[in-house]
Amino acid sequence: MNEQELRKRLEALRSEHRDLDVAIAALRDAGDRGGFVDQLQVARLKKRKLQLKDRICVIEDNLIPDIIA
């Protein structure tokens, strides 16, 4: 992948990561209002979010050159 493709992919991953934040918050809010909270679903969303964060870090490492001190 070239730099432009990596940057597009990075933005897509960041967007999905933010969307998962919203989804997790919505599930928690439903529970705070007395509704049922599917803890398994929350756990799956959190796991997916961590996977995305790892992929984001890998791409960022590829885009940012190492600085030799």
PQR file with spaces between the fields and no chain letter, atoms N, CA, C, O and H, PARSE charges and radii, in Angstrom:
ATOM       1  N    MET     1       0.832   -1.179    0.000 -0.4000 1.5000
ATOM       2  CA   MET     1       0.000    0.000    0.000 -0.0000 2.0000
ATOM       3  C    MET     1       0.881    1.248    0.000  0.5500 1.7000
ATOM       4  O    MET     1       1.906    1.305    0.679 -0.5500 1.4000
ATOM       5  N    ASN     2       0.464    2.228   -0.763 -0.4000 1.5000
ATOM       6  CA   ASN     2       1.212    3.475   -0.739 -0.0000 2.0000
ATOM       7  C    ASN     2       0.704    4.356    0.409  0.5500 1.7000
ATOM       8  O    ASN     2      -0.246    4.003    1.109 -0.5500 1.4000
ATOM       9  H    ASN     2      -0.369    2.182   -1.314  0.4000 1.0000
ATOM      10  N    GLU     3       1.350    5.496    0.582 -0.4000 1.5000
ATOM      11  CA   GLU     3       1.018    6.363    1.720 -0.0000 2.0000
ATOM      12  C    GLU     3      -0.425    6.859    1.672  0.5500 1.7000
ATOM      13  O    GLU     3      -1.096    6.920    2.702 -0.5500 1.4000
ATOM      14  H    GLU     3       2.122    5.783    0.014  0.4000 1.0000
ATOM      15  N    GLN     4      -0.895    7.208    0.499 -0.4000 1.5000
ATOM      16  CA   GLN     4      -2.264    7.718    0.361 -0.0000 2.0000
ATOM      17  C    GLN     4      -3.289    6.638    0.752  0.5500 1.7000
ATOM      18  O    GLN     4      -4.268    6.927    1.440 -0.5500 1.4000
ATOM      19  H    GLN     4      -0.350    7.158   -0.338  0.4000 1.0000
ATOM      20  N    GLU     5      -3.058    5.416    0.315 -0.4000 1.5000
ATOM      21  CA   GLU     5      -3.965    4.316    0.670 -0.0000 2.0000
ATOM      22  C    GLU     5      -3.940    4.047    2.172  0.5500 1.7000
ATOM      23  O    GLU     5      -4.974    3.782    2.784 -0.5500 1.4000
ATOM      24  H    GLU     5      -2.263    5.181   -0.244  0.4000 1.0000
ATOM      25  N    LEU     6      -2.729    4.121    2.761 -0.4000 1.5000
ATOM      26  CA   LEU     6      -2.603    3.914    4.205 -0.0000 2.0000
ATOM      27  C    LEU     6      -3.371    4.984    4.978  0.5500 1.7000
ATOM      28  O    LEU     6      -4.033    4.686    5.972 -0.5500 1.4000
ATOM      29  H    LEU     6      -1.889    4.336    2.263  0.4000 1.0000
ATOM      30  N    ARG     7      -3.278    6.221    4.519 -0.4000 1.5000
ATOM      31  CA   ARG     7      -3.984    7.317    5.197 -0.0000 2.0000
ATOM      32  C    ARG     7      -5.507    7.155    5.094  0.5500 1.7000
ATOM      33  O    ARG     7      -6.229    7.439    6.050 -0.5500 1.4000
ATOM      34  H    ARG     7      -2.740    6.463    3.712  0.4000 1.0000
ATOM      35  N    LYS     8      -5.985    6.704    3.941 -0.4000 1.5000
ATOM      36  CA   LYS     8      -7.421    6.451    3.777 -0.0000 2.0000
ATOM      37  C    LYS     8      -7.871    5.330    4.697  0.5500 1.7000
ATOM      38  O    LYS     8      -8.912    5.424    5.347 -0.5500 1.4000
ATOM      39  H    LYS     8      -5.398    6.474    3.165  0.4000 1.0000
ATOM      40  N    ARG     9      -7.078    4.271    4.745 -0.4000 1.5000
ATOM      41  CA   ARG     9      -7.400    3.137    5.609 -0.0000 2.0000
ATOM      42  C    ARG     9      -7.393    3.554    7.077  0.5500 1.7000
ATOM      43  O    ARG     9      -8.251    3.148    7.861 -0.5500 1.4000
ATOM      44  H    ARG     9      -6.233    4.195    4.216  0.4000 1.0000
ATOM      45  N    LEU    10      -6.398    4.380    7.431 -0.4000 1.5000
ATOM      46  CA   LEU    10      -6.289    4.874    8.798 -0.0000 2.0000
ATOM      47  C    LEU    10      -7.532    5.675    9.181  0.5500 1.7000
ATOM      48  O    LEU    10      -8.065    5.502   10.278 -0.5500 1.4000
ATOM      49  H    LEU    10      -5.701    4.710    6.794  0.4000 1.0000
ATOM      50  N    GLU    11      -7.992    6.537    8.302 -0.4000 1.5000
ATOM      51  CA   GLU    11      -9.187    7.333    8.591 -0.0000 2.0000
ATOM      52  C    GLU    11     -10.424    6.444    8.729  0.5500 1.7000
ATOM      53  O    GLU    11     -11.268    6.686    9.592 -0.5500 1.4000
ATOM      54  H    GLU    11      -7.559    6.679    7.412  0.4000 1.0000
ATOM      55  N    ALA    12     -10.535    5.423    7.888 -0.4000 1.5000
ATOM      56  CA   ALA    12     -11.667    4.499    7.975 -0.0000 2.0000
ATOM      57  C    ALA    12     -11.654    3.745    9.307  0.5500 1.7000
ATOM      58  O    ALA    12     -12.700    3.563    9.931 -0.5500 1.4000
ATOM      59  H    ALA    12      -9.849    5.226    7.186  0.4000 1.0000
ATOM      60  N    LEU    13     -10.481    3.313    9.735 -0.4000 1.5000
ATOM      61  CA   LEU    13     -10.364    2.601   11.008 -0.0000 2.0000
ATOM      62  C    LEU    13     -10.693    3.517   12.184  0.5500 1.7000
ATOM      63  O    LEU    13     -11.361    3.102   13.132 -0.5500 1.4000
ATOM      64  H    LEU    13      -9.632    3.461    9.229  0.4000 1.0000
ATOM      65  N    ARG    14     -10.228    4.755   12.123 -0.4000 1.5000
ATOM      66  CA   ARG    14     -10.533    5.711   13.189 -0.0000 2.0000
ATOM      67  C    ARG    14     -12.030    5.986   13.259  0.5500 1.7000
ATOM      68  O    ARG    14     -12.597    6.109   14.344 -0.5500 1.4000
ATOM      69  H    ARG    14      -9.686    5.092   11.353  0.4000 1.0000
ATOM      70  N    SER    15     -12.656    6.081   12.106 -0.4000 1.5000
ATOM      71  CA   SER    15     -14.093    6.315   12.063 -0.0000 2.0000
ATOM      72  C    SER    15     -14.858    5.149   12.685  0.5500 1.7000
ATOM      73  O    SER    15     -15.785    5.347   13.471 -0.5500 1.4000
ATOM      74  H    SER    15     -12.195    5.981   11.224  0.4000 1.0000
ATOM      75  N    GLU    16     -14.459    3.945   12.325 -0.4000 1.5000
ATOM      76  CA   GLU    16     -15.112    2.759   12.898 -0.0000 2.0000
ATOM      77  C    GLU    16     -14.892    2.705   14.405  0.5500 1.7000
ATOM      78  O    GLU    16     -15.795    2.319   15.148 -0.5500 1.4000
ATOM      79  H    GLU    16     -13.706    3.784   11.687  0.4000 1.0000
ATOM      80  N    HIS    17     -13.701    3.087   14.867 -0.4000 1.5000
ATOM      81  CA   HIS    17     -13.379    3.107   16.289 -0.0000 2.0000
ATOM      82  C    HIS    17     -14.297    4.087   17.017  0.5500 1.7000
ATOM      83  O    HIS    17     -14.805    3.772   18.093 -0.5500 1.4000
ATOM      84  H    HIS    17     -12.967    3.401   14.264  0.4000 1.0000
ATOM      85  N    ARG    18     -14.517    5.274   16.442 -0.4000 1.5000
ATOM      86  CA   ARG    18     -15.425    6.261   17.045 -0.0000 2.0000
ATOM      87  C    ARG    18     -16.859    5.740   17.060  0.5500 1.7000
ATOM      88  O    ARG    18     -17.588    5.940   18.032 -0.5500 1.4000
ATOM      89  H    ARG    18     -14.104    5.531   15.568  0.4000 1.0000
ATOM      90  N    ASP    19     -17.259    5.074   15.982 -0.4000 1.5000
ATOM      91  CA   ASP    19     -18.614    4.519   15.913 -0.0000 2.0000
ATOM      92  C    ASP    19     -18.841    3.480   17.011  0.5500 1.7000
ATOM      93  O    ASP    19     -19.927    3.399   17.585 -0.5500 1.4000
ATOM      94  H    ASP    19     -16.667    4.911   15.192  0.4000 1.0000
ATOM      95  N    LEU    20     -17.818    2.695   17.294 -0.4000 1.5000
ATOM      96  CA   LEU    20     -17.938    1.704   18.362 -0.0000 2.0000
ATOM      97  C    LEU    20     -18.075    2.385   19.720  0.5500 1.7000
ATOM      98  O    LEU    20     -18.806    1.899   20.584 -0.5500 1.4000
ATOM      99  H    LEU    20     -16.936    2.761   16.828  0.4000 1.0000
ATOM     100  N    ASP    21     -17.379    3.507   19.919 -0.4000 1.5000
ATOM     101  CA   ASP    21     -17.546    4.281   21.156 -0.0000 2.0000
ATOM     102  C    ASP    21     -19.005    4.672   21.344  0.5500 1.7000
ATOM     103  O    ASP    21     -19.565    4.537   22.432 -0.5500 1.4000
ATOM     104  H    ASP    21     -16.785    3.902   19.217  0.4000 1.0000
ATOM     105  N    VAL    22     -19.608    5.157   20.271 -0.4000 1.5000
ATOM     106  CA   VAL    22     -21.007    5.586   20.319 -0.0000 2.0000
ATOM     107  C    VAL    22     -21.922    4.395   20.623  0.5500 1.7000
ATOM     108  O    VAL    22     -22.841    4.506   21.435 -0.5500 1.4000
ATOM     109  H    VAL    22     -19.154    5.267   19.388  0.4000 1.0000
ATOM     110  N    ALA    23     -21.668    3.265   19.976 -0.4000 1.5000
ATOM     111  CA   ALA    23     -22.503    2.085   20.178 -0.0000 2.0000
ATOM     112  C    ALA    23     -22.398    1.569   21.613  0.5500 1.7000
ATOM     113  O    ALA    23     -23.403    1.194   22.216 -0.5500 1.4000
ATOM     114  H    ALA    23     -20.922    3.175   19.317  0.4000 1.0000
ATOM     115  N    ILE    24     -21.195    1.551   22.151 -0.4000 1.5000
ATOM     116  CA   ILE    24     -20.993    1.088   23.532 -0.0000 2.0000
ATOM     117  C    ILE    24     -21.693    2.032   24.502  0.5500 1.7000
ATOM     118  O    ILE    24     -22.351    1.585   25.442 -0.5500 1.4000
ATOM     119  H    ILE    24     -20.378    1.856   21.661  0.4000 1.0000
ATOM     120  N    ALA    25     -21.553    3.324   24.277 -0.4000 1.5000
ATOM     121  CA   ALA    25     -22.216    4.308   25.143 -0.0000 2.0000
ATOM     122  C    ALA    25     -23.729    4.159   25.084  0.5500 1.7000
ATOM     123  O    ALA    25     -24.405    4.274   26.106 -0.5500 1.4000
ATOM     124  H    ALA    25     -21.019    3.687   23.514  0.4000 1.0000
ATOM     125  N    ALA    26     -24.264    3.905   23.900 -0.4000 1.5000
ATOM     126  CA   ALA    26     -25.716    3.737   23.752 -0.0000 2.0000
ATOM     127  C    ALA    26     -26.205    2.515   24.518  0.5500 1.7000
ATOM     128  O    ALA    26     -27.256    2.562   25.157 -0.5500 1.4000
ATOM     129  H    ALA    26     -23.715    3.811   23.069  0.4000 1.0000
ATOM     130  N    LEU    27     -25.454    1.431   24.456 -0.4000 1.5000
ATOM     131  CA   LEU    27     -25.837    0.228   25.203 -0.0000 2.0000
ATOM     132  C    LEU    27     -25.814    0.485   26.707  0.5500 1.7000
ATOM     133  O    LEU    27     -26.704    0.047   27.436 -0.5500 1.4000
ATOM     134  H    LEU    27     -24.601    1.393   23.937  0.4000 1.0000
ATOM     135  N    ARG    28     -24.799    1.192   27.154 -0.4000 1.5000
ATOM     136  CA   ARG    28     -24.703    1.500   28.585 -0.0000 2.0000
ATOM     137  C    ARG    28     -25.825    2.435   29.021  0.5500 1.7000
ATOM     138  O    ARG    28     -26.402    2.266   30.095 -0.5500 1.4000
ATOM     139  H    ARG    28     -24.077    1.549   26.562  0.4000 1.0000
ATOM     140  N    ASP    29     -26.127    3.418   28.187 -0.4000 1.5000
ATOM     141  CA   ASP    29     -27.210    4.347   28.514 -0.0000 2.0000
ATOM     142  C    ASP    29     -28.543    3.616   28.621  0.5500 1.7000
ATOM     143  O    ASP    29     -29.360    3.927   29.487 -0.5500 1.4000
ATOM     144  H    ASP    29     -25.658    3.556   27.314  0.4000 1.0000
ATOM     145  N    ALA    30     -28.757    2.649   27.745 -0.4000 1.5000
ATOM     146  CA   ALA    30     -29.996    1.867   27.804 -0.0000 2.0000
ATOM     147  C    ALA    30     -30.078    1.133   29.141  0.5500 1.7000
ATOM     148  O    ALA    30     -31.152    1.024   29.731 -0.5500 1.4000
ATOM     149  H    ALA    30     -28.093    2.397   27.041  0.4000 1.0000
ATOM     150  N    GLY    31     -28.960    0.640   29.604 -0.4000 1.5000
ATOM     151  CA   GLY    31     -28.934   -0.038   30.903 -0.0000 2.0000
ATOM     152  C    GLY    31     -29.168    0.919   32.048  0.5500 1.7000
ATOM     153  O    GLY    31     -29.818    0.567   33.033 -0.5500 1.4000
ATOM     154  H    GLY    31     -28.087    0.727   29.124  0.4000 1.0000
ATOM     155  N    ASP    32     -28.642    2.137   31.929 -0.4000 1.5000
ATOM     156  CA   ASP    32     -28.848    3.136   32.980 -0.0000 2.0000
ATOM     157  C    ASP    32     -30.305    3.550   33.086  0.5500 1.7000
ATOM     158  O    ASP    32     -30.758    3.973   34.150 -0.5500 1.4000
ATOM     159  H    ASP    32     -28.115    2.423   31.129  0.4000 1.0000
ATOM     160  N    ARG    33     -31.040    3.430   31.987 -0.4000 1.5000
ATOM     161  CA   ARG    33     -32.451    3.796   31.985 -0.0000 2.0000
ATOM     162  C    ARG    33     -33.351    2.617   32.339  0.5500 1.7000
ATOM     163  O    ARG    33     -34.568    2.688   32.172 -0.5500 1.4000
ATOM     164  H    ARG    33     -30.672    3.087   31.123  0.4000 1.0000
ATOM     165  N    GLY    34     -32.758    1.543   32.824 -0.4000 1.5000
ATOM     166  CA   GLY    34     -33.548    0.412   33.275 -0.0000 2.0000
ATOM     167  C    GLY    34     -33.714   -0.680   32.243  0.5500 1.7000
ATOM     168  O    GLY    34     -34.360   -1.692   32.515 -0.5500 1.4000
ATOM     169  H    GLY    34     -31.769    1.485   32.960  0.4000 1.0000
ATOM     170  N    GLY    35     -33.153   -0.501   31.080 -0.4000 1.5000
ATOM     171  CA   GLY    35     -33.257   -1.525   30.034 -0.0000 2.0000
ATOM     172  C    GLY    35     -32.246   -2.634   30.230  0.5500 1.7000
ATOM     173  O    GLY    35     -31.382   -2.564   31.104 -0.5500 1.4000
ATOM     174  H    GLY    35     -32.628    0.320   30.859  0.4000 1.0000
ATOM     175  N    PHE    36     -32.365   -3.638   29.418 -0.4000 1.5000
ATOM     176  CA   PHE    36     -31.450   -4.779   29.466 -0.0000 2.0000
ATOM     177  C    PHE    36     -30.155   -4.431   28.741  0.5500 1.7000
ATOM     178  O    PHE    36     -30.179   -3.897   27.632 -0.5500 1.4000
ATOM     179  H    PHE    36     -33.067   -3.695   28.708  0.4000 1.0000
ATOM     180  N    VAL    37     -29.039   -4.734   29.368 -0.4000 1.5000
ATOM     181  CA   VAL    37     -27.742   -4.520   28.746 -0.0000 2.0000
ATOM     182  C    VAL    37     -27.135   -5.880   28.433  0.5500 1.7000
ATOM     183  O    VAL    37     -26.911   -6.692   29.331 -0.5500 1.4000
ATOM     184  H    VAL    37     -29.019   -5.168   30.268  0.4000 1.0000
ATOM     185  N    ASP    38     -26.875   -6.117   27.176 -0.4000 1.5000
ATOM     186  CA   ASP    38     -26.260   -7.367   26.748 -0.0000 2.0000
ATOM     187  C    ASP    38     -24.752   -7.253   26.972  0.5500 1.7000
ATOM     188  O    ASP    38     -24.026   -6.704   26.144 -0.5500 1.4000
ATOM     189  H    ASP    38     -27.057   -5.457   26.447  0.4000 1.0000
ATOM     190  N    GLN    39     -24.303   -7.778   28.096 -0.4000 1.5000
ATOM     191  CA   GLN    39     -22.884   -7.674   28.457 -0.0000 2.0000
ATOM     192  C    GLN    39     -21.982   -8.372   27.446  0.5500 1.7000
ATOM     193  O    GLN    39     -20.855   -7.938   27.207 -0.5500 1.4000
ATOM     194  H    GLN    39     -24.893   -8.225   28.769  0.4000 1.0000
ATOM     195  N    LEU    40     -22.479   -9.448   26.857 -0.4000 1.5000
ATOM     196  CA   LEU    40     -21.702  -10.151   25.845 -0.0000 2.0000
ATOM     197  C    LEU    40     -21.493   -9.263   24.625  0.5500 1.7000
ATOM     198  O    LEU    40     -20.400   -9.227   24.060 -0.5500 1.4000
ATOM     199  H    LEU    40     -23.395   -9.800   27.051  0.4000 1.0000
ATOM     200  N    GLN    41     -22.528   -8.553   24.222 -0.4000 1.5000
ATOM     201  CA   GLN    41     -22.430   -7.644   23.083 -0.0000 2.0000
ATOM     202  C    GLN    41     -21.459   -6.503   23.393  0.5500 1.7000
ATOM     203  O    GLN    41     -20.652   -6.125   22.543 -0.5500 1.4000
ATOM     204  H    GLN    41     -23.416   -8.582   24.681  0.4000 1.0000
ATOM     205  N    VAL    42     -21.535   -5.963   24.593 -0.4000 1.5000
ATOM     206  CA   VAL    42     -20.614   -4.898   24.997 -0.0000 2.0000
ATOM     207  C    VAL    42     -19.177   -5.408   24.959  0.5500 1.7000
ATOM     208  O    VAL    42     -18.281   -4.715   24.476 -0.5500 1.4000
ATOM     209  H    VAL    42     -22.190   -6.270   25.284  0.4000 1.0000
ATOM     210  N    ALA    43     -18.958   -6.609   25.464 -0.4000 1.5000
ATOM     211  CA   ALA    43     -17.614   -7.196   25.466 -0.0000 2.0000
ATOM     212  C    ALA    43     -17.097   -7.396   24.043  0.5500 1.7000
ATOM     213  O    ALA    43     -15.923   -7.152   23.764 -0.5500 1.4000
ATOM     214  H    ALA    43     -19.685   -7.173   25.856  0.4000 1.0000
ATOM     215  N    ARG    44     -17.972   -7.837   23.148 -0.4000 1.5000
ATOM     216  CA   ARG    44     -17.559   -8.029   21.754 -0.0000 2.0000
ATOM     217  C    ARG    44     -17.194   -6.702   21.093  0.5500 1.7000
ATOM     218  O    ARG    44     -16.223   -6.615   20.342 -0.5500 1.4000
ATOM     219  H    ARG    44     -18.926   -8.035   23.374  0.4000 1.0000
ATOM     220  N    LEU    45     -17.980   -5.682   21.382 -0.4000 1.5000
ATOM     221  CA   LEU    45     -17.687   -4.366   20.814 -0.0000 2.0000
ATOM     222  C    LEU    45     -16.360   -3.827   21.346  0.5500 1.7000
ATOM     223  O    LEU    45     -15.576   -3.238   20.601 -0.5500 1.4000
ATOM     224  H    LEU    45     -18.769   -5.753   21.993  0.4000 1.0000
ATOM     225  N    LYS    46     -16.118   -4.031   22.627 -0.4000 1.5000
ATOM     226  CA   LYS    46     -14.850   -3.579   23.211 -0.0000 2.0000
ATOM     227  C    LYS    46     -13.663   -4.332   22.611  0.5500 1.7000
ATOM     228  O    LYS    46     -12.610   -3.745   22.359 -0.5500 1.4000
ATOM     229  H    LYS    46     -16.755   -4.509   23.232  0.4000 1.0000
ATOM     230  N    LYS    47     -13.837   -5.616   22.387 -0.4000 1.5000
ATOM     231  CA   LYS    47     -12.768   -6.414   21.782 -0.0000 2.0000
ATOM     232  C    LYS    47     -12.479   -5.926   20.368  0.5500 1.7000
ATOM     233  O    LYS    47     -11.321   -5.786   19.974 -0.5500 1.4000
ATOM     234  H    LYS    47     -14.692   -6.093   22.591  0.4000 1.0000
ATOM     235  N    ARG    48     -13.536   -5.669   19.611 -0.4000 1.5000
ATOM     236  CA   ARG    48     -13.368   -5.153   18.252 -0.0000 2.0000
ATOM     237  C    ARG    48     -12.664   -3.798   18.282  0.5500 1.7000
ATOM     238  O    ARG    48     -11.810   -3.511   17.443 -0.5500 1.4000
ATOM     239  H    ARG    48     -14.477   -5.783   19.930  0.4000 1.0000
ATOM     240  N    LYS    49     -13.031   -2.977   19.249 -0.4000 1.5000
ATOM     241  CA   LYS    49     -12.418   -1.666   19.388 -0.0000 2.0000
ATOM     242  C    LYS    49     -10.912   -1.786   19.657  0.5500 1.7000
ATOM     243  O    LYS    49     -10.118   -1.028   19.098 -0.5500 1.4000
ATOM     244  H    LYS    49     -13.725   -3.209   19.930  0.4000 1.0000
ATOM     245  N    LEU    50     -10.524   -2.731   20.508 -0.4000 1.5000
ATOM     246  CA   LEU    50      -9.105   -2.961   20.781 -0.0000 2.0000
ATOM     247  C    LEU    50      -8.367   -3.451   19.535  0.5500 1.7000
ATOM     248  O    LEU    50      -7.231   -3.048   19.284 -0.5500 1.4000
ATOM     249  H    LEU    50     -11.169   -3.346   20.962  0.4000 1.0000
ATOM     250  N    GLN    51      -9.010   -4.315   18.760 -0.4000 1.5000
ATOM     251  CA   GLN    51      -8.402   -4.786   17.521 -0.0000 2.0000
ATOM     252  C    GLN    51      -8.172   -3.629   16.561  0.5500 1.7000
ATOM     253  O    GLN    51      -7.124   -3.536   15.923 -0.5500 1.4000
ATOM     254  H    GLN    51      -9.933   -4.642   18.964  0.4000 1.0000
ATOM     255  N    LEU    52      -9.158   -2.752   16.465 -0.4000 1.5000
ATOM     256  CA   LEU    52      -9.020   -1.582   15.599 -0.0000 2.0000
ATOM     257  C    LEU    52      -7.873   -0.696   16.068  0.5500 1.7000
ATOM     258  O    LEU    52      -7.083   -0.213   15.257 -0.5500 1.4000
ATOM     259  H    LEU    52     -10.010   -2.827   16.983  0.4000 1.0000
ATOM     260  N    LYS    53      -7.784   -0.482   17.384 -0.4000 1.5000
ATOM     261  CA   LYS    53      -6.718    0.352   17.934 -0.0000 2.0000
ATOM     262  C    LYS    53      -5.352   -0.222   17.584  0.5500 1.7000
ATOM     263  O    LYS    53      -4.435    0.525   17.243 -0.5500 1.4000
ATOM     264  H    LYS    53      -8.426   -0.874   18.043  0.4000 1.0000
ATOM     265  N    ASP    54      -5.210   -1.541   17.666 -0.4000 1.5000
ATOM     266  CA   ASP    54      -3.945   -2.180   17.302 -0.0000 2.0000
ATOM     267  C    ASP    54      -3.617   -1.946   15.833  0.5500 1.7000
ATOM     268  O    ASP    54      -2.474   -1.641   15.491 -0.5500 1.4000
ATOM     269  H    ASP    54      -5.955   -2.148   17.943  0.4000 1.0000
ATOM     270  N    ARG    55      -4.616   -2.087   14.962 -0.4000 1.5000
ATOM     271  CA   ARG    55      -4.396   -1.868   13.532 -0.0000 2.0000
ATOM     272  C    ARG    55      -4.068   -0.410   13.243  0.5500 1.7000
ATOM     273  O    ARG    55      -3.236   -0.117   12.384 -0.5500 1.4000
ATOM     274  H    ARG    55      -5.544   -2.335   15.240  0.4000 1.0000
ATOM     275  N    ILE    56      -4.719    0.503   13.957 -0.4000 1.5000
ATOM     276  CA   ILE    56      -4.429    1.930   13.806 -0.0000 2.0000
ATOM     277  C    ILE    56      -2.981    2.209   14.172  0.5500 1.7000
ATOM     278  O    ILE    56      -2.286    2.939   13.465 -0.5500 1.4000
ATOM     279  H    ILE    56      -5.395    0.265   14.655  0.4000 1.0000
ATOM     280  N    CYS    57      -2.528    1.631   15.272 -0.4000 1.5000
ATOM     281  CA   CYS    57      -1.144    1.834   15.720 -0.0000 2.0000
ATOM     282  C    CYS    57      -0.133    1.315   14.708  0.5500 1.7000
ATOM     283  O    CYS    57       0.898    1.947   14.479 -0.5500 1.4000
ATOM     284  H    CYS    57      -3.092    1.039   15.846  0.4000 1.0000
ATOM     285  N    VAL    58      -0.422    0.175   14.104 -0.4000 1.5000
ATOM     286  CA   VAL    58       0.488   -0.388   13.097 -0.0000 2.0000
ATOM     287  C    VAL    58       0.604    0.545   11.899  0.5500 1.7000
ATOM     288  O    VAL    58       1.703    0.799   11.407 -0.5500 1.4000
ATOM     289  H    VAL    58      -1.260   -0.338   14.289  0.4000 1.0000
ATOM     290  N    ILE    59      -0.524    1.050   11.434 -0.4000 1.5000
ATOM     291  CA   ILE    59      -0.501    1.951   10.282 -0.0000 2.0000
ATOM     292  C    ILE    59       0.209    3.253   10.635  0.5500 1.7000
ATOM     293  O    ILE    59       1.008    3.758    9.846 -0.5500 1.4000
ATOM     294  H    ILE    59      -1.417    0.843   11.834  0.4000 1.0000
ATOM     295  N    GLU    60      -0.079    3.803   11.824 -0.4000 1.5000
ATOM     296  CA   GLU    60       0.594    5.028   12.241 -0.0000 2.0000
ATOM     297  C    GLU    60       2.103    4.822   12.323  0.5500 1.7000
ATOM     298  O    GLU    60       2.871    5.705   11.942 -0.5500 1.4000
ATOM     299  H    GLU    60      -0.728    3.393   12.465  0.4000 1.0000
ATOM     300  N    ASP    61       2.528    3.671   12.816 -0.4000 1.5000
ATOM     301  CA   ASP    61       3.966    3.371   12.877 -0.0000 2.0000
ATOM     302  C    ASP    61       4.574    3.320   11.491  0.5500 1.7000
ATOM     303  O    ASP    61       5.718    3.734   11.306 -0.5500 1.4000
ATOM     304  H    ASP    61       1.904    2.953   13.125  0.4000 1.0000
ATOM     305  N    ASN    62       3.834    2.821   10.514 -0.4000 1.5000
ATOM     306  CA   ASN    62       4.338    2.761    9.147 -0.0000 2.0000
ATOM     307  C    ASN    62       4.404    4.142    8.499  0.5500 1.7000
ATOM     308  O    ASN    62       5.269    4.393    7.660 -0.5500 1.4000
ATOM     309  H    ASN    62       2.905    2.484   10.665  0.4000 1.0000
ATOM     310  N    LEU    63       3.502    5.030    8.883 -0.4000 1.5000
ATOM     311  CA   LEU    63       3.460    6.366    8.299 -0.0000 2.0000
ATOM     312  C    LEU    63       4.454    7.338    8.929  0.5500 1.7000
ATOM     313  O    LEU    63       4.944    8.247    8.259 -0.5500 1.4000
ATOM     314  H    LEU    63       2.800    4.826    9.564  0.4000 1.0000
ATOM     315  N    ILE    64       4.751    7.148   10.213 -0.4000 1.5000
ATOM     316  CA   ILE    64       5.644    8.058   10.913 -0.0000 2.0000
ATOM     317  C    ILE    64       7.034    7.428   10.932  0.5500 1.7000
ATOM     318  O    ILE    64       7.224    6.357   11.509 -0.5500 1.4000
ATOM     319  H    ILE    64       4.353    6.410   10.757  0.4000 1.0000
ATOM     320  N    PRO    65       8.000    8.086   10.307 -0.5600 1.5000
ATOM     321  CA   PRO    65       9.339    7.514   10.258  0.2800 2.0000
ATOM     322  C    PRO    65      10.013    7.556   11.641  0.5500 1.7000
ATOM     323  O    PRO    65       9.784    8.463   12.441 -0.5500 1.4000
ATOM     324  N    ASP    66      10.839    6.558   11.883 -0.4000 1.5000
ATOM     325  CA   ASP    66      11.601    6.516   13.133 -0.0000 2.0000
ATOM     326  C    ASP    66      12.627    7.633   13.136  0.5500 1.7000
ATOM     327  O    ASP    66      13.233    7.938   12.108 -0.5500 1.4000
ATOM     328  H    ASP    66      11.025    5.821   11.233  0.4000 1.0000
ATOM     329  N    ILE    67      12.817    8.245   14.303 -0.4000 1.5000
ATOM     330  CA   ILE    67      13.820    9.289   14.459 -0.0000 2.0000
ATOM     331  C    ILE    67      14.988    8.692   15.226  0.5500 1.7000
ATOM     332  O    ILE    67      14.838    8.183   16.337 -0.5500 1.4000
ATOM     333  H    ILE    67      12.325    7.998   15.138  0.4000 1.0000
ATOM     334  N    ILE    68      16.123    8.766   14.618 -0.4000 1.5000
ATOM     335  CA   ILE    68      17.319    8.226   15.259 -0.0000 2.0000
ATOM     336  C    ILE    68      17.871    9.299   16.199  0.5500 1.7000
ATOM     337  O    ILE    68      18.198   10.409   15.778 -0.5500 1.4000
ATOM     338  H    ILE    68      16.245    9.180   13.715  0.4000 1.0000
ATOM     339  N    ALA    69      17.965    8.944   17.468 -0.4000 1.5000
ATOM     340  CA   ALA    69      18.421    9.915   18.467 -0.0000 2.0000
ATOM     341  C    ALA    69      19.915    9.892   18.584  0.5500 1.7000
ATOM     342  O    ALA    69      20.484   10.643   19.377 -0.5500 1.4000
ATOM     343  H    ALA    69      17.699    8.043   17.810  0.4000 1.0000
